[in-house]
């Protein structure tokens, strides 16, 4: 091997060493960004789309007083409609969109109307609701499905009705399934944004998400759809 060949071989070895060091440095920086406290790499999860309607001609902040009626329940878990109604009430109230109160299904004024939560109301029925509940709009809906295991699933169908003009102000129909990757990603984002937790406890919480925390997440997403983008 002549001197020129030796020089080329040494130059190639140096290049390989530099490439290896550059690769090692990049891997180190990547790991530091992920595992250092306060630093994380993530991509925004896909938001809910095509599952709700928001009246473009009516601002919800102009409604006045709204009554949330306890949700109906098509599942085999009686308590879920009560718990979901409570979490929805709290989440929507935090948005400060309108004055909100909630009543149970056995409320005397509501029961006197003898209305099905899922039926399409006539204008006369809307006026009767307004008179009975003393409100400007009513928020009604149903738990269409619920299962706590093997993974949590809940379906909601809801609508907000203007009782003065008979308009549909807002409506939503959606199913949240913890086994769905997009839903799982949104739950993770919700925990990171709304609950102070480190990465280790976050992983533990995602493995075992309680029904109450799951409902808080669902209520958060529902309330968010009521605000214009």
Steps between C-alpha positions, in 0.01 A plus 500: 500500500654830391488823698211641297280197574589523870405868501162423338432223750580726793278773356205255466550386858488860622178562305336191655602614848357848441173352366474272802562790741239714321245219520577441869466872573160517326372198694621656825325831428180318402496303825570811705209682339265215584609413851613830647236653731293762326606390152301279265460436132146443383263552212154638555240225496218522252212700655135400485352590164167445325331396823340828604306798370532859624249752368707762314227763526454494876759571769446281803603782733178682405263220601431579864403224742550138396374189680687172460263207548653181637599281206293207389666160515495215251777309679466238773680722753245730668757718679687601185237752385509673840882512508527613138244777555694629801832506312341668198344764725838580659692502171250722316469733798877557493467639147280789624294489182158544664321465830458127566305294750421129493202297611436125547259313277259464790473877537130575541490776238680286240289191570181704458595557135507124427760538225746248362859628503562374145183613328475797264306772678234718344516874556210477747696244703804728507285782634365261765854407604591868529198569715549194724876530554519882491794501258601625155654178371514135599793259471384140468654173394554130551777258588467281192744236626743435782738221593765522774690186392699349335561862397287804566253612235233768523268642237312828532228666295420857609334819377450856618165650404403867496156511660417854388558457127491122466854481358754224535800675655739209539496123461746215544509125448820314575645179642819507707688170507819464704619231258499752215852636441380850421286511815791364704724775362245769590468358852877522536498864384216574744695357794812693405315830459257481790665288768840562657678171468839364406558264208516189719170562677347600167582157356345336805182710471462419132518128578222524760269792420220517755145545379485840674816627327371363171173690546692818583690464173179437302326796663802719424482409132123553485523844659783596266278446193265772623761770441557634149847438359 
